[in-house]
Amino acid sequence: MEETKNISFDKDLYGLTTLIECGTAQFKSQGSGFYYNEMSPKDPNVNGGQWRKIEGTYLITNRHVALPKVNECEILSEYFVFNLREIINNKVEWVPITLNKEQLKQRLLLHHNDSIDVVAIKVDDLIIDIISSNPNRKFIIGGSLSNDNLPLNSPLTIDVTSDIIVASYPRGFYDIANKFPIVKSGIISSGWGLHFNNMPVFLIDAQLFPGSSGGLVISKPTNVAMIDGKLMHSKEKQFVFLGVYSGEPVQQCAPFDIGDMTIIRKNSYGLGTVWYSNLIPEIITNGLHLK
């Protein structure tokens, strides 16, 4: 009997994640992002429901990555760069896509609650133009992340202490030769489905670094799961799209004076803040453009 080989999840991450760089003539910053597809409903009358239309492809990242703050005021970057990947002479190279200030403004979608640190940037036409205009180039297209992977649409169970992974580019550090993100593991450390401190976020026990903002947070991919009381196996590793990483929660203590100095102590706990993935369909459907 021929052995069935599992499909590597590494290949999925290749097409899902990207390094982001943006800034102005005075400053530049770096963050992380990933691609999300809005899929049409399954139609059994179209090829047995196997083929579905991609309604739109969006680059997902944090609001504070797309709109960094200078002197506590949000600004629109003069340039915003994200990437595809391709193989050139057996080497993996970035394929940068650059948006100017006006292009970013037109494509950027914000949540109606401006305290929610998640944005969606429509990019499907840009990606299609590059790929269709260069049919002989070897672009690396990985797995698809879509509304199918949202917790509501997945049979996989998520709870506090469930294993998670975060794929991102901490401080711009990553596998430069292969253009592969850094993946860190952890667990969900606050009540799953609950709003931590009345915000649509949950906490993870995983300490990351600046530059990881906008990173992809998913459940640990698995081939085996208990579904409806039965042990099930999948050839391709399955996961649940949990949310968007946006930094470490910090508790600020009351300031106190020492002579002519005021000291403000900040406590951190080796945790991370993640915005729930269900915010993304809300932004895509009812998002606001920057005024």
C-alpha positions, -999 to +999 in steps of 0.1 A: +000+000+000+014+034-009+020+057+020-001+089+021+022+118+027+009+148+047+011+182+030+036+205+047+021+234+066+053+253+058+041+259+023+009+274+035+027+300+056+048+311+025+018+327+008-001+339+039+024+362+056+044+393+046+068+418+060+055+454+059+075+485+057+062+521+057+071+556+066+079+591+055+110+610+047+115+616+085+109+581+098+102+545+089+086+516+107+082+479+102+054+454+110+038+422+099+007+413+079-011+384+062-035+378+034-072+370+039-097+359+013-134+367+014-151+337-002-185+334-018-209+308-003-205+272-016-228+265-045-234+228-051-245+236-087-210+248-096-186+219-100-202+202-070-194+231-047-156+226-051-149+259-068-159+292-053-154+328-062-129+349-042-149+380-035-118+399-024-083+396-011-072+418+018-039+425+035-046+424+073-025+442+098-028+465+128-041+500+126-010+513+144+011+497+116-008+513+088-013+545+106+017+550+129+016+577+155+039+607+156+036+629+187+004+609+196-012+618+163-020+592+136-004+599+103-008+583+068+025+570+056+040+584+024+049+549+013+035+514+023+053+483+011+041+447+014+054+416-005+048+385-026+075+359-031+090+343-062+118+319-071+147+335-091+177+313-099+167+288-072+165+316-046+134+330-029+131+368-034+106+394-022+083+409-048+076+443-032+043+461-039+043+498-030+014+520-022+017+558-020-002+579+004-033+583-018-034+547-028-032+535+008-060+559+018-083+546-010-077+510-001-076+511+037-107+500+056-111+508+093-134+495+120-161+519+130-147+517+165-114+536+162-100+519+193-099+485+174-063+480+162-071+460+130-073+472+094-080+456+060-063+468+028-079+456-005-051+442-027-066+415-049-064+435-081-027+444-075-018+407-070-038+395-100-021+422-122+014+411-112+007+374-116-012+376-149+013+401-164+042+377-156+030+342-165+066+328-167+077+340-133+076+315-104+055+331-077+051+313-044+014+311-035+007+293-003-024+282+015-056+301+016-068+319+047-105+328+045-138+331+063-139+292+062-111+293+089-130+315+113-139+298+146-177+300+137-170+279+106-146+254+120-154+221+138-122+223+158-127+233+195-109+263+210-106+269+248-084+286+273-050+268+273-055+257+236-022+257+217-016+286+193+011+298+170+020+334+159+037+340+125+054+374+122+086+394+116+099+405+150+121+436+147+124+427+110+141+394+119+133+364+098+149+338+075+163+362+049+174+334+026+140+318+024+118+348+032+101+327+059+085+343+090+094+335+126+068+312+143+064+313+180+041+291+201+020+297+232-014+291+247-046+311+251-043+326+285-077+344+290-112+332+285-118+322+249-148+341+234-147+366+263-138+403+258-108+409+280-112+442+299-143+448+277-124+449+245-128+423+217-094+408+225-080+377+242-045+372+257-019+346+247+010+334+268+036+342+242+061+370+244+069+387+211+087+418+201+081+451+181+076+443+145+054+413+152+024+437+153-001+425+127+011+389+130-011+359+121-025+340+151-039+305+145-045+274+165-017+248+163-022+230+130-031+194+134-040+163+113-060+147+141-089+160+161-118+149+182-150+161+163-185+152+175-170+125+198-151+108+170-114+108+163-109+123+128-079+126+105-072+151+077-046+147+050-039+185+052-033+200+086-062+220+098-063+251+120-086+279+132-079+315+124-080+331+158-069+367+154-044+394+149-015+400+172-010+437+183+015+439+211+021+432+248-004+445+273+012+468+298-002+480+331+008+516+340+012+524+377+005+557+393+034+582+388+055+593+417+081+620+421+117+618+431+131+652+435+127+670+401+119+637+383+085+620+378+087+582+374+060+562+358+064+524+363+050+500+337+044+464+344+044+437+317+036+400+321+051+382+291+017+381+274+003+392+240-029+409+230-048+394+201-079+409+184-105+384+175-107+373+139-144+379+136-136+416+135-122+412+100-156+404+082-171+433+101-144+456+087-147+442+052-185+445+052-190+477+071-156+493+072-149+530+070-125+548+047-100+572+062-114+608+060 
